[in-house]
Amino acid sequence: VVNVAWGEALQYADWLDRTVRASPAAAAALKSLPGDGWRVGLPSEAEWEKAARGTDGRTYPWGEGIAPDRANYWASNKGGPTAVGAFPRDASPYGALDMIGNVAEWTRSVFQPYPYVASDGREDLRASGPRVVRGASFASSRRFVRAAYRSYFVPFFRDKRTGFRVVVSRF
């Protein structure tokens, strides 16, 4: 989905979390995950980056080297978002698709400088300030289409190049 503000993405993720918890089959499957609990929501900036880069710090989700057949960005000439999976060779180490290009994605994190410190208030959903957006979009140039690229928008921003994904996080 595109053209959605941060608060709307957060509302959808909260609705999905409640819906999954109310489903006996889904809740049972998620309870089998290691850890004490789980939630469905927008990823933190750190979760998003790990899903895109793995633990080896790759430049692109698939490794090194960019090409128009690997992701939906300006050089791919698609002119808009494509269906998830249209670029199957772009999978991250965890199997996530479209981590770069296609649409930039809201995270739940407040934009603050690196280094990332989870306890510094950036993960407070009630905090004000711009929110981190990761992944670039179909209109992005090669310079911005990297798994480490980060940007931010005010929470009420919306346009056709920005969307979101939800994740299951365990704790």
C-alpha positions in Angstrom: 0.0 0.0 0.0 1.2 3.5 -0.7 0.1 7.1 0.0 -0.3 6.3 3.7 0.9 8.4 6.7 2.9 6.9 9.6 -0.1 6.9 11.9 -2.2 5.1 9.5 0.5 2.4 9.0 0.7 2.1 12.8 -3.0 1.7 13.1 -3.1 -1.0 10.5 -0.3 -2.9 12.2 -2.1 -2.6 15.6 -5.3 -3.9 14.0 -3.4 -6.8 12.4 -1.8 -7.7 15.8 -5.2 -7.8 17.4 -6.6 -9.9 14.5 -3.8 -12.4 14.6 -4.0 -12.7 18.4 -7.8 -13.4 18.1 -7.1 -16.2 15.6 -6.4 -19.5 17.4 -4.5 -21.0 14.5 -2.3 -17.9 13.9 -1.7 -17.3 17.6 -0.7 -20.9 18.2 1.8 -20.8 15.3 3.4 -17.6 16.6 3.6 -19.0 20.1 5.9 -21.6 18.8 8.5 -18.9 18.0 11.5 -18.8 20.4 11.4 -16.1 23.0 8.9 -15.0 25.6 6.4 -13.3 23.4 5.7 -11.8 20.0 4.0 -8.8 18.4 2.9 -7.8 14.9 3.8 -4.2 14.1 5.9 -1.8 12.1 9.6 -2.8 12.3 12.1 -0.7 14.3 14.8 0.8 12.2 17.2 -1.8 13.6 14.9 -4.7 12.7 14.4 -3.3 9.2 18.1 -3.0 8.6 19.0 -6.4 9.9 16.3 -8.0 7.7 17.7 -6.1 4.7 21.5 -6.5 5.4 21.7 -9.7 7.4 24.5 -10.0 9.9 27.3 -9.6 7.4 26.6 -5.9 6.6 25.9 -6.4 2.9 25.3 -3.3 0.7 22.2 -4.8 -0.9 19.9 -7.5 0.4 21.3 -10.0 -2.1 24.9 -9.1 -1.5 27.0 -6.7 -3.7 26.3 -5.1 -7.0 23.2 -3.2 -8.2 21.4 -3.9 -11.5 18.0 -2.9 -12.8 16.8 -6.5 -12.7 17.5 -6.8 -9.0 15.2 -4.0 -7.6 12.6 -1.6 -8.6 14.4 1.8 -8.7 14.8 4.6 -11.3 17.0 2.5 -13.7 14.4 -0.3 -13.7 12.0 2.0 -15.6 8.9 0.7 -14.0 7.5 4.2 -13.2 5.7 3.0 -10.1 5.4 0.3 -7.5 5.4 -3.3 -8.6 3.9 -6.4 -7.0 5.9 -7.9 -4.2 8.0 -10.7 -5.7 8.4 -9.0 -9.1 12.1 -9.0 -8.5 12.7 -12.5 -7.0 16.5 -12.1 -7.1 16.4 -9.3 -4.5 15.8 -11.6 -1.5 17.5 -10.7 1.7 19.4 -13.3 3.8 16.0 -13.9 5.6 14.0 -14.2 2.4 12.4 -10.7 2.6 11.7 -9.2 -0.8 11.6 -5.6 -1.9 13.7 -4.3 0.9 15.2 -1.7 -1.4 13.4 0.1 -4.2 9.7 -0.3 -4.9 8.5 1.9 -2.0 10.2 3.6 0.9 8.9 2.0 4.1 7.9 3.6 7.4 9.5 2.2 10.5 8.3 2.8 14.1 11.5 4.6 15.0 11.9 8.3 15.6 14.7 9.7 13.5 17.8 10.3 15.7 21.5 10.2 14.8 23.5 7.0 14.9 24.7 5.1 16.7 21.4 3.3 17.3 20.5 3.0 20.9 17.1 1.4 21.5 16.8 2.9 25.0 17.2 6.5 23.9 13.5 7.1 23.3 13.6 6.5 19.5 11.2 3.5 19.9 8.6 5.4 21.9 5.5 5.4 19.8 4.1 8.4 21.6 7.2 10.5 21.0 6.9 13.3 18.5 9.3 14.0 15.7 10.1 12.7 12.2 10.0 8.9 11.7 12.6 6.9 9.9 11.9 5.7 6.4 14.0 2.9 4.9 14.4 1.3 1.5 14.2 4.1 -1.1 11.6 3.8 -3.9 10.9 3.1 -7.6 11.8 6.8 -8.2 15.2 6.7 -6.3 18.5 6.9 -8.1 21.2 4.3 -7.6 22.8 6.5 -4.9 19.9 5.9 -2.5 19.2 2.3 -3.3 21.3 0.7 -0.6 20.2 -1.3 2.4 22.0 1.1 4.8 20.3 4.2 3.4 18.0 6.0 5.8 15.8 9.0 5.6 12.9 10.5 7.5 9.6 12.2 7.1 7.2 13.9 9.4 4.5 11.5 10.5 1.7 13.1 8.5 3.7 12.9 5.2 2.2 10.7 2.5 2.9 10.1 -1.2 3.0 7.4 -3.9 6.6 6.5 -3.1 6.1 5.6 0.5 4.4 2.6 2.1 5.1 0.1 4.9 5.6 -3.5 5.8 4.7 -5.3 9.0 6.8 -7.8 10.9 6.4 -10.3 13.6 8.9 -9.4 16.3 9.7 -11.6 19.3 10.9 -10.5 22.6 
